[in-house]
Structures are given as structure tokens and as C-alpha cells.
Amino acid sequence: MQHTSTQDTLVGLFVAAGITALFFLALQVSNLSALTEKDSYTITARFENSGGLKVKSPVSAAGVKIGQVSAISLDPKTYEAVVKMSIYSQYNNIPSDTTASVFTAGLLGEQYVSLEPGGSEEFLKNNGAIEITQSAIILEKAIGQFLFKSAEEKK
Amino acid sequence: MIELLAHLGKNTRSSFSKLGRGTFFLLQCLAGIISVLPRPRLLLNQMYSVGVLSFLIISISGLFVGMVLGLQGFYILSDFGAETTLGVMVATSLVRELGPVVSALLFAGRAGSALTAEIGLMKATEQLSGMEMMAVDPIKRIISPRFLAGFLSMPLLATLFSAIGIIGGQIVGSGLLGVDEGAYWAQMQAKLDFYDDIINGVIKSVVFGFVTSWIALFEGHDAVPTSEGISRATTRTVVNSAFSILGLDFILTALMFGDD
């Protein structure tokens, strides 16, 4: 039965190749490994305006990615955007007086949360809140203000 | 005028009765799968002729589709100075759309037409009725293993197509056109999601595999048992599969990627 056994081998190789391709897509093409291997804890920050921030937008400190946005909702009383962020557990020493700002990567790039650590001795714990925040800069608003200001100066 | 109406009515009735027969055939075929499981040899033989023999055309097409995407994407993106997002473009279009759709179309042409011709010829040479005489159910013995093989091979082939295409895009993009290799992979990893993009692509190919195998086997089983009938059935397999794949792709895309 030489013929059948080569057939078996080829079918086996085919199935193995298909599964390898799926692993390749999972690990090399998508970010599955980055999501699953790290434990994280949640902190929240309130912004006047969260701009174009989305779920899964990166959270970084000093340019290093330390977590990602897990949920964004609107506070019905204060009309502020409540942004929940999962921070990888290895970065558990974020001071409680840290400043959170929404920035844009490049001119057309995606928006991200940048954390600038303060000098407090106390660190943020799970479900802790960042008190000092800086809203996203809305380009249209900034241009509007600039035009308004230059018109005022001419008077 | 009356003749025209009668003709129209006859056509409508026959297409509905065909749909009914097709559904009944599918149910029989699904029921027959249970009896395939204790005989994996039947499935293995069909996996070979449906899957392994389609591998070459799928991988070569995947390579060239990926290379063309890399080339075209580079020319468009370099106008905006965004060549580094080439990887995102190639991978997204392959994983979400081109991988499942093009490999299903090739699969219908390569394996579907062969299945129809094989079953149709078995019917024309009365092998199927011969089996029935010997109290062997041709649905369980012939149809169900082929159906299961097509259904299992399709997602494997589509995944291979996407993976090889992404590598092809990388060969052209960073090998020939000078896009940074690290940026190609890093941007891709940052933008593509395993569940939203890759698993949805696999689900698409599972649906296409199901539909293509069903159409191919039913057309063969339902063919008029003459040489002309078989040739018509083979044509119908390719045409109907292509329509179903593209139509279903629209519906699945609207369902899966509608909200982002």
C-alpha cells in the first residue's frame, strides 16, 4: 500500500501547513500574543473631551506602551468622558498625581493617552483614578481660536 | 402570450423544485456525515483529491495576489508618504476579503468542477444505482465524505492563501521597493486583530466551503446522465458557486465589519 501511505503523508502535511498558516497569522500578523500574555489592572481618568480616542488605543508613558484603553463612556452628570485603561501589571508604580493627556501620533496618526508621572510617593492601585487630565486638542477648535485671536489683535 | 406565461411558470416551478431537492440533498448529506466518522480512510482520500491537489494553485495564486497588492499599494500609498502602512493594507485586504473569496473561487473552479464531473459520470455510468442495488447508500459512501472534505479543506486553503499572500507582499514591498521590513510587520500587528479580522476571515471561508461543496455535489447528483448533461452541470457548478460566494461575501462583510 505504498500509494496510500504517501497520500496519508501529503494530507497530513497539508493539514499541518494550514494550521501553521493560522498560527503565523495569529502571532506574526495580528497582535494576539501582545494581548493574552500580560496581566493588567484598570485605572480611570476623566477627560473634558476624549477626541478620537478608541477602545484599544495605546496608553504610553515616556513613549513606551504600558497598556491600552479598555472602555470609554460618558458620565451622565458631569458630561465628562470616563476613559478606563488597562495597564500591564509590571508597571505598578505609577504615582497617584500622574497627569493623563490625549495626544495624536503624528499629524494624521491615531490618538493615544500619554501618562506623565508626578512626584507622589503613593502609587495608583487597581480601579484608581487619575485626577489631573488634559483633553484632546481638537484641531478645528484650535484653528478657530487662533483666527479669533488674530482678528482681535487687528482691532 | 399564454405560451410565454406558461413557460415562465414552468421555469419558476422547476427552479423551486430544484431548490427543494437541493435542501433535501443537503440534509441527507449532513446526516450521512455521521457514518463517515468511523471510516476516516474515505475522508482522507477525498481530502487528498480536494485539498492537497488544490494546494499548488492556491499557493501560487496567493503569492501573486500578495505581490500585486504590494506593488499597487506601494504606488498609491507613496503619494501620501505612507509607504510604511503597506503591511496593514496588504494584510487587511487579504485576511478579510481576498483570502477567503479568491481561494473559494479557485476552489470552485479546481475542486468543485471536478466533484460535479465525477459524481455526474458516476450517475451516467450507473455506478450510483449499482451501489444502491448492493444496499450501499451512495450518499453515505460517496457524497458525504466529499462534502466533509471540501468543508474542512476550504478554511485551511484560505488561511494558507492569506499567509502566503502576506509574505508575497513583503517580498515585493520591502525586497524590491524598499519599505522598511520592521515597519511592514509592526504596523500590521498593531492594526490587525486576531478575532475581528482573522477569525472572521476563517468563518467566511468555512461558509464558502460549505456552500461550494454543496453546490458542486448537488449539481453532480442532479445532472442529466448524458455527456451534455454533465458538461452543463459542471458549468452550473462554477457559475452558481461564484454567484453564491460573492453574494454571501457581501452579506457576511455587512454583518461582520458593519460597525467599525
Contacts between the chains, C-beta under 8 A, distances in Angstrom:
chain1	res1	chain2	res2	distance
A	7	B	44	7.0
A	7	B	45	6.8
A	7	B	48	4.8
A	8	B	44	6.3
A	10	B	48	6.2
A	10	B	52	4.8
A	11	B	44	5.5
A	11	B	47	4.8
A	11	B	48	5.2
A	11	B	51	7.1
A	11	B	52	5.9
A	13	B	52	7.9
A	14	B	47	7.2
A	14	B	51	5.3
A	14	B	52	4.7
A	14	B	55	5.9
A	14	B	153	7.8
A	14	B	156	6.9
A	15	B	47	7.7
A	15	B	156	6.6
A	17	B	55	7.6
A	17	B	156	7.6
A	17	B	160	6.1
A	18	B	155	7.4
A	18	B	156	2.9
A	18	B	157	7.2
A	18	B	159	5.6
A	18	B	160	5.8
A	19	B	156	7.7
A	21	B	156	7.7
A	21	B	159	4.4
A	21	B	160	4.6
A	21	B	162	7.3
A	21	B	163	3.9
A	21	B	164	7.7
A	22	B	159	5.0
A	22	B	198	7.7
A	22	B	202	7.4
A	24	B	163	5.0
A	25	B	95	6.8
A	25	B	159	6.5
A	25	B	162	6.4
A	25	B	163	5.9
A	25	B	166	7.9
A	25	B	194	7.9
A	25	B	198	5.0
A	26	B	194	5.5
A	26	B	198	6.6
A	28	B	185	6.7
A	28	B	189	7.5
A	29	B	91	5.4
A	29	B	95	7.1
A	29	B	163	7.9
A	29	B	166	6.1
A	29	B	188	5.6
A	29	B	189	6.8
A	29	B	192	5.7
A	29	B	198	7.2
A	30	B	188	8.0
A	30	B	189	6.5
A	30	B	192	4.3
A	30	B	193	5.9
A	30	B	194	4.2
A	30	B	197	6.4
A	30	B	198	5.6
A	31	B	189	4.9
A	31	B	190	6.5
A	31	B	192	7.0
A	31	B	193	7.0
A	31	B	194	7.2
A	32	B	194	4.0
A	34	B	189	7.4
A	35	B	194	7.6
A	56	B	193	7.9
